[in-house]
């Protein structure tokens, strides 16, 4: 029955999708392989690594749910006329989907390819969740014991909560004060159950409770995380005065795994999303104020030094020293070639709009230097027939800085923005000033912020500048239920814009 497509994914998702003949086996090969996989610690590690690999694919954060769909819905990319022969308006290319999402009044269901893409994203999320549940179930039922079982369980639980929260932010209701907490929104899947009744949407308040429960348990389990002992340079680059590298290489590179601070960052995002300001500030501050043994910040704010090899960090356009959690895809450049690199790049923006976004009057912004300085996030190229394209460089790298093929999912600046917004108006200013100074910006504009309205307007600008290409701008708009956008031009947001439609198969089943 085709309406059960997602449930079939849940049944067989750990390693491979076997042929129909496997279902005739007394013990299907998929089940046998899973049992073999989970006989050793290495098997659990491999299974968890498989989830991280899946998250970095184009179907999820390697394209669709980072720089592609959310940023299109936030209208960050140039929207040409529908008859354009290149770019988003080219109806013969897959990349016309952002055009349809951002320019056609967010009518998600009018186009078959857009509807299909959203279904692919939905299925991709729940496929990863199914794999996490398989890991967690085998940790509970397997007789194998090993020292790092708690670390693996903590990562899996935290990541399960993180993914459900992102599904909620896309398919769930706008988190206003009057949201109906009994409204059924999304499934929260916690087991490898073959009972479809357990794979249906549950009420909003139950989803929130389960997100919080998973995150709380993950935080406790990850209190043994190496990231609490070692600095990021030691874990990533095996350098650092007076510190030793972990003997087990698997304990390194914690920024690309769901580490202890990723749990705190997700909790800050979660509490901020649902309006629990005190809890959000507490979690965000724990990251901002985290220090290494030598007193240096665990996650220092990035300034001009981020773009050159200074100290213990390599140059990075994605501000790697600020990354709390990211995913990696070694094939990222081939995925983003048509989006950012080609002459007909589908995701670009006009120079006038960029000058407005980055407030060009402040030439010191480290992310948007004028033409006579090293290129940063944007580079204008001229082609035949007077065609000019502004190429987005954050993920491609430039002539001075290579890409490491990573996509940030939680970054330090988001923690600063959460603290700025959720602290009392009197208390937010030191965080605002620290962020502005790091980005090379004038702090004198603090006099322009005289209340919450002005602060929100400022945060809108900072979210846009800092998270271009990372997918967070749309969630800022949804969190605050914006009725219109003012950049790059005036646009009235349709009532249906902020809640994605579930796949028809899911709706039909429920």
N, C-alpha and C positions, 0 to 999 in steps of 0.2 A: 504494500500500500504506500503510494508515493508520499502521503501526508506524514509518514513517520520517518522521513529522511534523516532528521537530526537524531532521532532515537537510535537508528541503525549506526550512526556515527559513534554514539556513546557506547554501543555494544562492542565495537571492534576496533576502537581507535588507537590502542597503545602503540603497536608496531607497524602493522601493514593491514591493508584491506584485502583479505583473501578472496579467492574466487567463490562462487556460489557452492561449489562442490565441498568446500570446507565445512559448510553447515550440515553436511551429511555424515561427517566424521563423528565417531563416538566421543572423541575429545578433539575439538577443532584445533588446527595447527596454531591459530592465533592464541588460543588459551595455553597451549603447550609452550609456545615461545615466551609468553608472558611469565609462566612459572619458571622457566629456565632463566629468564632475564633477572628475576628477583630472587635468585639464589645467592647473590653476592652483593656486597656494597658497590662494586663497580657497575653492576647492572642497574641499581637504583640511580647511581650517578648518571649513567648513560640515558636512562629514561627521562630524568629531569633536564639534562642537556638537550634532549630532543624537543622538549617544550620550548626552551629558549630559542632554539633554531626556528621552530614554527612561528614564534612571535615576530621574528625578524623577516619573515617572508613578505612578499608584496601584498598578499591577501590580508595581512594585518599591519603591523607597525612599520614594515619595510616600505610601505607606500600608502595603502588605503586609509588607515586610521591615524595617520600622523600628518604628513604634508599634503595629502590628497583630499579626502572627503571632508574632514572637519574644517580645513582651511578654505575649501571651496564654499562651504556653507557660511563661513564668516566673511566671504567675499574678499579674501586677501589677494586673490589672483585676478589679473586683468580679464574682464569678460568682454570679448569682441562680439560683433554682430553675428547672428546665427548663420549667415551666408558666407562668413569669412572662409577663405580657402585654406587657412592654416590655423593652428592653435585650437582653442576650446570650441570654436565654432565649426570645425570640420566634422560633419556628420558621418564621415566614412571611417573615422578612427575611434578606437576605444576611449581615447582621452576627451571625448566630447561630454562625458558624464559630468565633470565639474560644471560645465556650462549649464547643463540641464538642472543641476542642483541649485546653482546660485542665481541664475538669471530668469528662470521660468517659474518664479513664485514658489519654489520649493515643492512643486507638485511631484512627489516622489514616485507615484504609481502610474504616471501617464506614459512613461517610457519603459519598455521592457528591459533594456540593458541596465538602466539605473536600478530598477527593482531587483534584477538578477545580482548586481554588484552588492547591494545591501544584504541580500540573502547569503552571499558568499562570506561577507564579514560576520554575520550572525553565526553561521555554521563554523567559521574559523575559530571564533571565540569559544564556542561550546566544545569544539573538538579538543582544544588545548585544556579546557577545564576537565574534560573526560580523562585525559591523560594524567592530569594532576590527581584526580580522584583514584585512578588506578594505582598510582604510586602510594598514596595515603592508605588505601585499603590494604595493599600488600605490606606496608610497614606495620599495620596492626595485626594482620593474620599470619605473616610469615614468621618462621622460627629463627630466621637469620638475625643475629645481633651484631652491631658494630658501633664504634665510638661516635660516628658522625650521623647516626640515625636522627637525632634531634635537630641537627642543622638542616638536613634534607627535608624533614617534616615541616620545620619552620618556614623554609623557602616555599614549599608547596602550598602551605596554608595561606601564607601572605600573598603569594601570587594568585591563588584562587580568589581571594578577596579583591585584589587589585583589578582582576579581569571582570568580575561581576560588577564592581563599581563603575568601570568604564562602560559596560553594557547598560547599566542603569543611567549613566549620564547621557547616553545616546538615545535609548529607547524608553527611558522612564520619564515621569512628569517633570515639569519645571518646579524646582524646589522652593516654591513660595510658602509663606507662612500659613496659607489656607489650603495647602495641598491635602487632598483626601488620602489619609494614611491607609485606608482600607481598599484603595484602588489596586487591582491586580496589575502588575507591571511586567516583571520578567521572571523566568525560572531561576532559582538559586539551587544549583545542582551540587550535592555533597557526597554522592556515592555512585558507584558503577551499577546503578539499578536498571534492570530490564523491565521494570514496571513503568509504563508510560505515564501513569498518574502522578509519578514523582517528577516528571519533566515538564510540568506546566507552570504557568506564571502564578506567582504568589503575591499577596498584598505588599504594598510599598513598605509599611512598617516592619514586616517580617524580613524583607530583604535587608533593610538597614540593620536589624538586630543580628542577622547572620554575617554581614560584612564586619561589623564590630567584633563579634565573637571570634571569627577567624583571625582578625588582626591582633586581638588581645592575646590569643594563644600563640600566634606566630612570634609576637614580641618577646614573650617569656622564653620560648624555645631558642630564639636567636641571641640570647644573652651570652652565648659562647661564640658568637660570630668573630672571626679573626679581625674584622674591620674595627672592632672595639679595642684591639690590642695594637695593631700595626697601622702605620700611616698609609695613605693611598699610594704615594710613590714607592714604598716598600712592596706593597701588594702587586702593583702594576709593573714597576720597572726595576724592582729589587735594589733600590738605592735608598739611602737615608742614614744619617749619622747615628751611630750607637744602636742601631736596630738590626735584627736578623730577619732574614726571609723565612717564611714558613717552610718547613721541610717538605710538606705535601703540596705540590704545585696546584692541586685542585682548590686549595684554600686561597689562592691568589685571584686577582682580577674581580674583586667583589662588586665593583660598580656595574658589572654586566651580569650579576646574579641578584636575586631578590634578598638583599642583605638587611641587617638590623635597621639601618637608617632609611631604607626603602619602605619598611613597615611604618616607621614614624612619619615619613613623608606622605604615605598613603592615608594614614590616620589624620594628618593635618588637612589633606585634601578632602577627605570624607567629612570630617567635622565642619570644615568651612562650607562644604556643599549643603549640608543640612542645617546650617545656622547655629551650631554649637561653638560659639566664638571662643570661649575660654579654653575649651579642650583643643581647638584648632591652634590657638596661639601657643599653648603649652607644648604641643608636639613639634610645631615649627621651630620654636626657640631651642628645643633640644638639639636640633640639627644645626641651626645657626651658631650656637654656642659650643658645639662639640669640639674638643681639642685633642691633640696628640700628647704623648708623654712630655714632649719638649715645650708644650704650651702653644704651639702653632695650631691654627684652625684646621679641623679635619676637612672642611669644605670652604676654602677661601673664596670670597667674591672675586670675579675676574675683572681685571682692568686691562690696560694696554699690554701688560706683560703676557696676557693669554695668547697673544699672536706671535710670540717669539719664544725660543727655547730658553727659559729662565728658571733658575732654581732647580726643582726636581720634576718639572712638568714639561712635556713637549708642546710646541705650538699647536693650536687647535681652533678651528672656526666654530666648533660647537661648545667651546668653553669647557673642556674636559675636566678641569679641576672642580667645576661646579656640579658635575653629574652625580646624582645620587643613585639612579638606576637607568640603564640604557640597554638596548638590544643591538646586536651586530649581525650584519649580513655581508659576507665577502663578495656577493654578487650585486651589491647595492648600485654600483656605477652603471651596470647594464640596465637595471630597473629604472633609474632616474634619467638615463640618456635622453629619451624623448620628452621628458618633463622639463629639464633644465638646461640641457647641453646643446641640443640640435638647433639649427637655424630656425626651425619652426617650433621652438620650445613652447609647450602647451601651458606651462605654469610660469608666468612672468608678471610684470607690473610696469606701468608707465613711469617715466622719470618724474613727472609732475606729482603723481600720487606718492612716490617714494620720498621725494623732497618734503612733502607735507607730513608723511608718516614719521620720518626721522627728524622733523623740525630742523630743517637745514640751516636755519639761522645759528644753530649751535653746532659749529664745525668740528667740535672736539669729540662727538659721539664716536666711541671706538668701533662701533658696528657699521658706521656709514661715513667713511672718510670722503672728502672731496676728491676730484679726479687726479690731482697731483700727488696724492698719497697712496700708499699700498691699498690694493683692492681688498675689500672685506666681504660683506654679504652679497654685493651686487657688482656686476661688471657689464657695461654697455658695449655691444658689438654692432658694427655696421655691415650690412650685407648688400647684395645687388638690389637694384631698383629702389634705393634709398630706404631700405628696410632696416630699422634699428631694433635690437632686442636687448632687454635687460636680463642678463642671466643670473639666476640665484645660485650663490656659491657655497652656502653653508654645508651642503653635503657632497659637493664635487671637489672642494678644495680650490686653491688658486695657484698662481705661479710660485708663491712662497711657502704655502702651507698645504700639505697633502691631506686628503680625507682618510679617516680610519674606518669608514663604513659603519659608523655607529649612529643610532637614532636616540636622542635623549627622551626618556619618558617621565622622569622626575628630576627637576633641577633646582639648585639652591635659590635662584631668584624667585621661584614660585613661593618658597617659604617666606621670603622677605615680603612679597606682595600680600600673602595671607596675614602676616603679622601687621602690616600697615593697615589693612582693611579692618581686621577684627579687634585690634587694640583700641582703646579709647582714643578720641581725637587728640588729646593732649600728649599721649604716649608714643604715637607712631613716628614722630618726626626724626628721631635718631636713626631709625631703620631706613627711612626715606633718604636721608642725607648720605648714609653709608652706601646705599645702592647707587645714587646719582654720582657720587664721587668716583666710585669704581668704574662706571661707564663713561667717565670723562665729561660729565654734564654739570651745568651750573646749578648750584643748590639755592641760588637766590630766589628761584621761582616758588620757594616754600611760602612766600608772602601771598602768593595767589591762592593758596589753599586755606580757605577760611571756614570750611565746613565739610560735611560728608559728601555733599553733591560735587564740590570741586575736587575732592579726593578721588571720587569714583571716575570723574572725567580724566584725571591724571593717570590713574591706574589703567584705564582703557588704553591710553597711548603707550604706556610702558609694556603692557601685555603684548600689544601689537608689535612693538619694536623687538622685544626680547624673545618672543616665541614664534616669530615668523617661520613657517615651515615645520612647526612641531605640533600643531593641532590643538593648542590650548585656547586660542582666541574664541572659538565657537562656544566653549564651555563657560568662558567669562560672560559672554552675551546671554547664554541660557540661564546661568546662575542668577543674573540680575533681570531676566525677562525683558530684555531690550525690545522696544516696539519699533525702533528704526535704527539704521546705521547712518553715520554721517561721513564715513570714509570708505572707499575713495570718493564716493558721491552719496547723496541722499538716497535712502532706500527704506521703504516701509516693510517691516518683517511680517509675513503672513502668519496667521494664527497657528497654522500647522507646522511651522518651520522647526520648532525645537524638539519635537517628538517623532523619531523615525518610525515608519510603519514596520511592524513585524512581518516576517515572511508569510505569504498566504498559506503555506502548508502548516505553519505553526498556529495561525489563527483558526484555520479549519479544524485542526485537531482539538484546540481548546474550546 
